[in-house]
Amino acid sequence: MAPEPDSLACCPDLHDRIARLRALYERRAADRIFAAFSLPSPALQAFAARYGSGFCDAPDPRERIAFWDEHLSVRRDLYDDSVPAAYLSECDQGLYGGILGGEVRYLADPDTGWISSMVPPLLKDWSDFQQLRIDPQGPAFQAYRRQLQIFRDGAAGRFGLSHFILIDSLNFVYELVGATRTYLALYDVPELVRRAIDLAFELNVLVQETFFQAGTLVAGGTCSNMVEWIPGRIVSESVDPFHMTGVDDFETWGREPVERILGRFDGGVIHIHANGRHLLEAVSTVRGIKAVYLGDDRGFPPAFEILPEVRRRVGDLPLVVSCALEPFVDALRRGRLTGGVMYKVSGAPDADSANRLMERVRTYRA
């Protein structure tokens, strides 16, 4: 295992940031606020010009780490609460499905610079389930290990590597038979669904243990595209399939798999889209949860605008939201920002502007 870095070129005050973030995620900062600012990125502009939006060929990991190096280098003079980290976006649904023999397809997103992956449903029929095998020697897992090594070497001493999403529980069943047939299977073949969930646990442990064993921790914690940095070996969980179900379905099918995988590591963070906010009370009581990222979607009020209500619903659980610069600055001046929250702020024109705002963020008390 590679040694953990104790400093990062793209994060000059790493230890000060970690001290603040540790207080947040250990629930010792309920009256304080935190902010991570996005900055203009020439690398992102070049990515958008090259790829556009849509399907693309399998990317070269060396080109991808070069993108992240250029993209994150603009943060060298930024003194906020972020911990810059590359995200292995290629290790999305396609990694997990590919390890089981699925056809991996790649998709570029010019807004984020990500190239994500997916697979068509692996099973034509549930009768094929017993043929599925996890193959650590297969091409998909070996490609993952190679990319992880290239990213680790390219990031060394400069920036971190973020954990990436789990594909377990019903997310994994989606990969097997698609969304509609997943929900039908809960009633038609529940025992097969349970067996699939057990297989998903085994697969996700393999993938995530490989990530952490590669020496990806920074100062004893996990870099995160969701929460920036958090103490321990923390996984990134999704409960997306339950956004379209009732809370009872989450309690029946979702809670145990989530708590099992979070218990295998040092806990986890969970993201919730706007159409899943009815799950907030249930998710906030998941054993091992460390924080929730609140996503925004069309047709729902932005999470930033309803934070007082969310805070009442989830207690002192640390929260992360995205917001634009103007409403953030207005709420900061008026003293209306909710505490115990990481604000991911878009639209800062440059590092100097963000640094000036950070002086007020550090002294703010809710």
N, C-alpha and C positions, 0 to 999 in steps of 0.2 A: 504494500500500500504506500502510495506517495505521501510525503509529509504535508501537513496542512500549512498553507501560507499564513504569515502573521502580518503581512502588509500587501497592499495592492496599488499599482501605479495609477489606476483609474479611480482610486478611492483614497486620497491622501490622508484623511483623518479617520481611517477605518476603525480604530479602537474607540474613538469618541462616539461614532455612529452606533457601533455594536452595544455600547453601554446604554444608549438611549433605547435602542430596539429591544434589548434584553428587558428593560423595565416595562416596555409596552406589552410584550408577549408573556411576561410573568405576572401580568395584571397588577403592576405597581405604578401605573401612570394614568389612572382614570380621569385625572383633571388636566392632562397634558395632550398636546396635539403633535402630529408628525407629518412630514411632507416629503414627497419625492417628485421632482419636477422633470418633465420631458423637455428636451431641447431640440432645436433644428438639427437635422442629421443629413449631411451630404451622402452618406452611405445609403440611407433609406431612400433618398431621391434617386440614386443610381440604380438601386434594386428595383424600384417601381418602373423606371424607364426600361430596364432589361426584361422584366418578367411580366409586367401587367398583372391581371388577375385571372386565374384559371389553372387548369392542369398543366404540368410541366414534367420534364424528364427527372430522373433520380439525380439529386444534386451531388456534387463532389464535396466531401466533408472539408477538404482543405480550402475550397472557395468559401464555404460557409463560415469557418472560423475566421477567415480573413475579413469577411463582412462584419462579424461581431467585433473584431478588433478595431476596425475603423469606426463602426457605429458607436461603440462605447468610449472611444478615445475622446470624444467631445465632452465627456463628463469629468475630465481630469481637473478642471478648475471649478467644479461645482461642489459646494459644501452643504448638501442637504441630508436627508435621512435615507437615501438610497444606497444600496450596495450593488454596483454594476455587475451583471452576470449574463453570460451567454445562455440562450435557451435552446435545447436540442429539440426544436420543433418537429424535426423529421421523425422523432421517436414518439409519435402520436399513436392513433389507433392502428396504423399500419405496422408498427413494430410488433405489437402483441399478436395481431392476426397473422403477420408474416412468419413469426416463430412457429405457428401452427400450420404453415403451408399455404397461407392465403396469398392472393395476387395484390401486391402493394402498389398503390397509386399515389402520386404526389400532387399537391395543390399549392400554388403561390398566393400570398396575400401581400399586396404592395403597401398596405397601411401599416403593417407590423414588421415586414421583412422576414416573415416566417415562410417556410416551406413545410407544410404539414403532410401527414400521410394517412391513408385509409385503405380498407380492403372491402370488396363486395362480400356479402354474407358467405361464410365458409360452408354452411350446410344446406343442401337441398332439402334434406329431411332429417328429423331428429334421429332416425335409425342410423345415421352416419356418425353420431356423436362419439360412439365408443372407439372409433378409428383415430380420433384426435390424439396427438402425442406432442409433448413439449420436447423440442430437439435443440439442446444447447450447442450442438456441433453443426447445426444447419446454417445456411447462408445468411438468414435474417439476423440471427443472434450474433454471428461472427461479424457481420457488418456493423451492428450496434457497438460491439466491443471495439472495433477499429475506429469508429467515429468518436467514441468516448475517449480513446487514447489520444487521437488527434486534437480534440477539443481541450483535453486536460493539458497537453503539452503547449498548445497555442495560448491558453489562458494563463499559464503559470506566471505568477507574480504580477499580473496585469489586471485581471478581473476574475470573478468567480464563475462557476457553472451552476445554473439553477436546476433544482429538481424539476421533474416533468410529470405529467398527469398519469395517474393510475387508470387502467381500464379494467375494472373489476365489477363484481356484483352484476346488476342488470346491464350496465354498460358493455360488459363482456358478452352477455347473451345477445345484445344488439348485434355484435360482430358475427355471431354464429348464424342467426336467422333473421335479422332485421327487426325494426322496432315493433311493427304491428304483431308479428308472430311471437315476439317476446311477451307481450301482454297477454295474448291468448294462451301461451304456454303456462302462465301462472295458474291457470284453471284446468288446462287440458293435460299437461304433463309436469306437475309441480316437482316430482321427484327428479326428473331430468334437469330441471332448472337448478335444483339444489346441487346436483352433481356438477353442473356447469359452473356454479358459483365456487365450489371447492376447487375446481381446476383453475379458475381465474385467480384464486388466492395463491396457489402454487406458482403460477406463471408470474404474477405481479411481484411476489417475494423474490423470485429469481432476478427479474429485471431491476428492481430497486436495490437489492443487495449488491448487484454488480455495479450499479451507479455509485453507491457509497464506498464500496471497497476500492474504487478507482482513486480515492483520495480527494474527493470533491468537497469535503467540509472546509469551512473557513473559520478559524478561531473557535472551533468547537461547535459550529452551527451550520445550518443549511441555507445557502443562497436561494432566493425564491422570486420568480416572476410575479407571484401573488403578494407576498408580504415583505420582500426585500431580503431580510435575513432573520433567522429565528434559531434559538438554541437547540442543539441536539440533531439527531437524524430524523427529519420531519418529511413526511410524504404529502403529496398534493392529491386530494381526493375529489371526486365528482359524484353528485347525486342527481345528475341531470334527468335520468329516466323517471324519477319520482316528481319532477316538476309538473308532469302531466297526469299525476295520480293524486289521490287523497293522502292525508297524513297516515291513515290506518295502513295503507299499502307500504309506506316507508317503514312503519313500525314492524310490519310482518316480514318484509323482504329486504329492507335496506339497512336497518340499524345494526344487526348482528355482523354482516360482512364488513361494514365500515369500522365498527369497533374492533373486529378481529385484526384487520390490517393495520389500523392505527396502533393497536397494542403490540404488534410485531416490531414496530419501530418506536420512536420516542414521541409519537403523536402525529397529528396531521392538521393541515389547513383545508378548508372546503370552500369552494366558490358556489354561489347561488345566483342564478339568473333572475331577472325580474319576475318571470312567471312561476318562480319557485319560492316566492317569499312567504307563502303559506306554510312552508316547512321550517321557518326560522326558529320557532320555539322548540321543535323536536330536534333539529340539528344542533342547537346551542347546548343541548344536554347530552350529546354523544360523548361517550367516554374517550378521552384522549384528544379532543378537539382543542386547538390552540388559537385559532382565529378564523374569521369568515370574510371572504372577499364578496362584496355585493356588486353584481353586474347590472348593467342598464340595458333595456330593450325598448323598442318602439311600442307605444301604447301604454306605457307605465311611467309613473313619475320617477325622475332620477333619484337614485339612492341618496345622493347628497342632500336632496330637498326633504327627505323624510327621516333623517338620522335620529332626531329626538324620539320619534315613534319606535324606530328599530331598537334604539338603546333600551327603551322600556321593555321591549319584548325579549331581549337576549341578556339582560343583566350586564355584568362587567366584561363580557366576552370581547376581546379586541376585534375591531372591525377595520376593513379597508374599502375605500370607495374611490372612484374616479370623478374628476370634476374639471371644469375649465378654469382658466386663470381668473377671469373677471369676477365670477361669483365667489370664488375662494377668497380673493383679496377683499371683496366687499364684506363678507362674513367675518373675516379676520379683523377688519377695522371696527366693525360693530360689536365684536365680542360674542358672536353667535355660532361659533364652531363647537361641535360636540366633542367632548374629550374621549380619550382612549381610542382614537381613530388615526389610521394612516391615510392621508389624503394624497392620491396620485394626481398631480396637477398638470394639465396639458396647456400649451400655449405660451410658456415663458419664452421671451425673445432671445435671451442669452443667459449665461451663467451669472453674470454680475447682477442682473435683475433678480434672479432667484436667490442669490446669496443675501441680498438686502432683505428680502422677505423672510428668509430663514432666521434672521436676527429677531424678528417679532415672533416667529413660530416657536422658538426655543424658550421665550419668556412668557408665552401665552398660558393662561390658566382658565379652564372652563368653570 
